[in-house]
Amino acid sequence: MAHELRLLPLALTGSAAALALGVSLASGGELQPAELDGPATSGRTVIASIGAEHITSADVAAADQAAFDQLESDYQLKLRQLHMRQAEARYELLQQRLEKLLDARSLALEAKARGTSPEALLAGVRVPAVTDDEVREFYDANQARAHDPFEKLAPSIARYLAGQHQEEARRAFYDNLRAQHGISSLLGPYRVAVAASGPARGKDDAPVTIVEFGDFQCPFCREAEGSLRTVMSRYPGQVRLVFRNLPLSNLHPNAALAAEAGVCAGRQGMFWQMHDAMYQDQSALSESALKDTAQRLGLSADDFAACLADPATKQDLETDRKAADELNVTGTPYFFINGRPLNGSLPVERFEAVITDELQRLASRPDEPKHG
């Protein structure tokens, strides 16, 4: 006869036990207590007997406590990841609806003041034309990400910029209306807490910190390098870049070894030289090729080889992997700009938009604590 699971006073934490026994979540999202049929002994459930000997759930768990602890750890990680996804999705929906509401209210107020319709006001927004110089400048700034010549990409770039111009013109129009009618959003940007620990470029006291999770064999990470170099050159003293490893070994077989090479170069004070060299030639990420690169850069060959063989080097990667798991980062490149997430190989304009906004926020609120 099958027995129903109702209450589980096991000597495990409730979540691990629930997972182990397949207990479902209630409609409110809380774990429902479940129990195993059978007598209880000293507050522990008896789940078997051998003659007169009683075997409790605690006895079974104690025999392989590490497995149950790992189950609990995995469960808690999944809960944190789920919470982060829900929090971000809720924020995005809230922000979208708030912006739409404020734009609509500002437009309605202005239309009423002018004695016209909202549609007529929008139709009168002037959008500047895209110039040839703009198209060329955009192509040059993103050439590292381009796989076709300028002549082939110019029409699509022009269309993209035309769309941007229209969005920017309307945004400026709405922002002006909001200012005229005393309308402002007090909703701050979505942020997550991320440790800015790792090799860094830029001043330690820079107001903006970018934390990147990267993979040295990832082609998209290499593409993003162009945007990052541009950002660092355009905001000297204002932006700090921190690199953290997230080798996707299931996709890139040499990524973990390359990450270890970066750690080992860093121990000799030359992380960024190795970082740049590995991204410059992603075909040279075998162990022998990395040792050749280290020698070419002037690193101690013996120390570099010893570091690659040191188990502690892999632990540095594991620390970053755990941090990525906690943040629900599953792909590369992934960035946090003062805790604001950006995912993928993005044009420099995306970075600049967030950086500019952060600098403006800090300028308007000088007492606000810095992030990162």
C-alpha positions in Angstrom: 0.0 0.0 0.0 1.3 3.4 -1.0 1.8 5.9 1.8 1.2 9.7 1.6 4.0 12.0 2.5 2.7 14.6 5.0 5.2 15.6 7.6 8.9 15.1 7.7 10.6 15.8 11.0 13.9 14.5 9.7 17.3 15.4 11.1 17.9 17.3 7.8 17.2 20.9 7.0 13.6 21.1 5.6 14.6 22.2 2.1 17.1 19.4 1.5 14.7 16.8 2.9 11.9 18.1 0.7 14.0 17.9 -2.4 15.3 14.4 -1.5 11.7 13.2 -1.1 10.2 15.1 -4.0 7.9 17.3 -1.9 6.3 20.0 -3.9 5.9 23.8 -3.3 2.6 25.1 -2.1 0.8 27.8 -4.1 2.3 30.5 -2.0 5.8 29.3 -2.8 6.6 27.9 0.7 7.7 24.4 1.3 4.9 22.3 2.8 5.9 20.1 5.7 5.7 16.5 4.9 5.9 13.4 7.1 6.8 9.8 6.7 4.4 7.3 8.1 6.0 5.4 10.9 6.7 5.8 14.6 9.0 8.6 15.9 11.8 7.9 18.3 13.3 10.8 20.3 11.8 13.3 17.7 13.3 11.4 14.7 11.3 9.3 12.2 11.9 5.6 12.2 12.1 4.6 8.5 13.3 0.9 8.9 13.9 -1.8 11.4 16.3 -4.7 11.7 14.9 -7.0 14.3 14.5 -4.8 17.4 16.9 -2.1 16.0 15.2 1.1 14.7 16.8 3.0 11.9 15.9 6.6 11.7 16.2 9.2 9.0 19.0 10.8 10.9 21.0 7.5 10.8 20.7 7.3 7.0 21.6 10.9 6.5 24.6 10.7 8.8 26.0 7.9 6.7 26.4 10.3 3.7 26.0 13.7 5.2 28.1 15.3 2.5 25.5 14.3 -0.1 22.7 15.8 1.9 24.6 19.0 2.6 25.4 19.3 -1.2 21.7 18.9 -1.9 20.8 21.6 0.6 23.5 23.9 -0.9 22.2 23.3 -4.5 18.7 24.0 -3.3 19.6 27.3 -1.6 21.5 28.4 -4.8 18.5 27.7 -7.0 16.3 29.7 -4.6 18.7 32.6 -4.7 18.8 32.5 -8.5 15.1 32.3 -8.8 14.7 35.2 -6.5 17.2 37.3 -8.6 15.3 36.5 -11.8 12.0 37.4 -10.3 13.4 40.6 -8.7 14.9 41.8 -12.0 11.8 40.9 -14.0 9.6 42.7 -11.6 11.9 45.8 -11.7 11.9 45.9 -15.5 8.1 45.6 -15.7 7.7 48.3 -13.0 10.2 50.6 -14.8 8.5 50.1 -18.2 5.1 50.8 -16.9 6.2 53.8 -14.8 8.0 55.4 -17.8 5.0 54.9 -20.0 2.7 56.4 -17.4 4.9 59.5 -16.9 5.3 60.1 -20.6 1.6 59.8 -21.2 0.8 62.2 -18.4 3.3 64.7 -19.5 2.1 64.5 -23.1 -1.6 64.9 -22.0 -0.8 67.9 -19.9 1.1 69.6 -22.7 -1.6 68.8 -25.2 -4.2 70.3 -22.9 -2.1 73.4 -22.4 -1.7 74.0 -26.1 -5.2 73.0 -27.0 -4.2 70.2 -29.3 -4.0 66.4 -29.4 -1.2 64.2 -28.1 -0.9 62.7 -31.6 -0.3 66.1 -33.1 2.4 67.0 -30.6 4.3 63.7 -31.4 4.0 64.3 -35.1 5.7 67.6 -34.7 8.9 66.2 -33.0 11.8 67.0 -35.3 14.3 64.1 -35.9 17.8 65.0 -37.2 19.0 63.2 -40.3 21.8 60.7 -40.2 25.0 62.1 -41.7 27.7 60.1 -43.6 30.2 61.1 -40.9 28.0 59.5 -38.2 27.8 56.2 -40.2 31.6 56.1 -40.6 32.2 57.0 -37.0 29.9 54.2 -35.8 31.6 51.7 -38.1 35.1 52.7 -36.9 34.1 52.5 -33.2 32.6 49.0 -33.7 35.0 47.6 -36.3 36.2 44.9 -34.0 32.7 43.5 -34.1 32.1 43.9 -37.8 32.6 41.0 -40.2 31.9 42.9 -43.4 33.4 46.0 -45.1 32.0 49.5 -44.5 30.3 49.7 -47.9 28.2 46.6 -47.2 27.2 47.6 -43.7 26.7 51.4 -44.3 22.9 51.1 -45.2 22.1 49.0 -42.2 24.1 51.3 -39.9 22.3 54.3 -41.3 18.9 52.6 -40.6 20.0 51.7 -37.1 21.2 55.3 -36.4 18.0 56.7 -37.8 16.0 54.6 -35.3 18.3 55.8 -32.6 17.8 59.4 -33.6 14.0 59.0 -33.5 14.2 57.4 -30.1 16.5 60.1 -28.8 14.4 62.9 -30.2 11.3 61.5 -28.6 13.1 60.9 -25.4 14.4 64.5 -25.3 10.8 65.7 -26.1 9.3 63.7 -23.3 12.1 64.7 -20.9 11.5 68.4 -21.7 7.7 68.0 -21.1 8.4 66.3 -17.8 10.6 69.1 -16.7 8.0 71.7 -17.7 5.2 70.0 -15.8 7.2 69.0 -12.7 7.2 65.3 -13.4 10.1 63.1 -12.3 10.8 59.4 -11.7 12.3 58.5 -8.3 12.8 54.9 -9.2 16.5 54.1 -9.2 18.2 51.7 -11.5 18.2 47.9 -10.9 21.4 46.8 -9.1 22.8 43.7 -7.6 25.6 43.4 -5.1 28.7 42.1 -6.8 32.2 41.9 -5.3 34.8 43.9 -7.4 37.6 41.5 -6.5 40.1 40.6 -9.1 42.7 42.2 -11.4 41.7 45.8 -12.1 42.5 48.6 -14.6 41.9 52.2 -13.7 42.0 54.1 -10.4 40.9 52.4 -7.3 38.7 55.4 -6.4 37.0 55.7 -9.8 33.3 56.5 -9.4 32.3 53.8 -11.8 33.3 50.2 -11.5 32.7 47.7 -14.3 33.0 44.0 -13.2 33.3 41.7 -16.1 32.9 37.9 -16.1 34.8 36.7 -19.1 36.1 33.6 -20.9 39.4 33.9 -22.9 38.3 31.6 -25.6 34.9 33.2 -26.0 34.6 35.1 -29.4 32.0 37.5 -28.0 34.3 38.4 -25.1 37.0 39.3 -27.6 34.5 41.5 -29.5 33.6 43.3 -26.3 37.3 44.2 -25.8 36.9 47.0 -28.3 34.1 48.6 -26.5 35.9 48.3 -23.1 39.1 49.8 -24.5 37.1 52.7 -25.9 35.3 53.2 -22.6 38.6 53.2 -20.6 40.1 55.8 -23.0 37.1 58.1 -23.0 36.6 58.1 -19.2 40.2 58.3 -17.8 40.1 58.3 -14.0 36.3 57.8 -13.9 36.0 54.1 -14.8 37.6 51.1 -13.2 37.5 47.7 -14.9 37.7 44.5 -12.8 38.0 41.1 -14.5 36.7 37.8 -13.1 37.0 34.4 -14.7 34.1 32.4 -16.0 35.5 29.8 -18.4 32.7 27.9 -20.2 34.6 24.7 -20.5 31.7 22.8 -22.1 31.9 25.2 -25.0 35.6 26.2 -25.0 38.0 23.4 -24.1 41.0 25.7 -23.5 39.1 28.3 -21.6 39.9 27.0 -18.1 43.6 26.6 -18.9 43.7 30.1 -20.3 42.0 31.4 -17.1 44.6 29.7 -15.0 47.3 31.3 -17.2 45.8 34.7 -16.4 45.9 33.9 -12.7 49.5 32.8 -12.9 50.5 35.9 -14.9 48.8 38.0 -12.3 50.9 36.4 -9.6 53.9 37.9 -11.4 52.2 41.2 -11.8 51.4 40.8 -15.5 47.8 39.8 -15.7 46.7 42.4 -18.2 49.6 41.7 -20.5 48.6 38.1 -20.6 44.9 39.0 -20.8 45.5 41.2 -23.9 47.8 38.6 -25.5 45.2 35.8 -25.1 42.4 37.8 -26.5 44.6 39.0 -29.4 45.3 35.3 -30.5 42.6 32.9 -29.2 44.1 30.1 -31.3 47.2 30.1 -29.0 45.6 28.8 -25.8 47.1 25.4 -25.5 49.5 24.8 -22.6 52.6 25.0 -24.7 51.3 28.1 -26.5 50.5 29.8 -23.2 54.0 29.0 -21.9 55.5 30.5 -25.0 53.4 33.6 -24.5 54.5 33.9 -20.9 58.1 33.7 -22.0 57.6 36.3 -24.7 56.0 38.6 -22.1 59.0 38.2 -19.8 57.5 36.1 -17.1 59.5 33.6 -15.1 59.0 30.3 -17.0 59.6 28.2 -13.9 57.2 30.1 -11.7 54.6 30.2 -14.4 54.8 26.4 -15.0 54.7 25.7 -11.2 51.7 27.9 -10.9 49.8 26.1 -13.6 50.4 22.8 -11.8 49.4 24.3 -8.4 45.9 23.1 -7.3 45.5 26.5 -5.6 45.3 28.1 -9.0 42.1 26.2 -9.8 40.7 27.4 -6.5 40.9 31.0 -7.7 38.7 30.0 -10.7 36.3 28.2 -8.4 35.8 31.3 -6.3 34.8 33.3 -9.4 32.6 30.5 -10.6 30.7 30.4 -7.3 30.3 34.2 -7.5 28.9 33.8 -11.0 26.5 31.1 -9.8 25.3 33.4 -7.0 24.6 36.2 -9.5 22.9 33.8 -11.9 25.5 34.5 -14.6 25.6 31.7 -17.1 27.1 33.3 -20.2 30.0 35.5 -21.2 30.7 38.3 -21.5 28.6 39.6 -18.6 29.1 43.0 -17.0 28.0 44.8 -13.9 28.4 48.6 -14.0 28.1 49.8 -10.5 26.0 46.7 -9.9 23.8 47.3 -13.0 23.8 44.2 -15.2 24.7 44.2 -18.9 24.9 41.0 -20.9 26.7 40.2 -24.1 29.1 41.8 -26.6 27.6 45.3 -26.7 28.4 48.5 -28.7 30.3 51.1 -26.8 27.1 53.3 -26.8 25.4 50.9 -24.4 28.3 51.1 -21.9 28.5 54.9 -22.3 24.8 55.3 -21.6 25.0 53.6 -18.3 28.3 55.2 -17.3 27.0 58.7 -18.2 23.9 58.0 -16.1 26.0 56.8 -13.2 28.2 59.9 -13.3 25.2 62.2 -13.5 23.6 60.4 -10.5 26.8 60.7 -8.5 27.1 64.4 -9.4 23.6 65.2 -8.3 24.0 63.1 -5.1 27.6 63.5 -4.0 26.9 61.8 -0.6 25.6 58.6 -2.3 27.9 55.7 -1.6 30.0 54.4 -4.5 29.3 50.9 -5.9 31.9 48.2 -6.4 
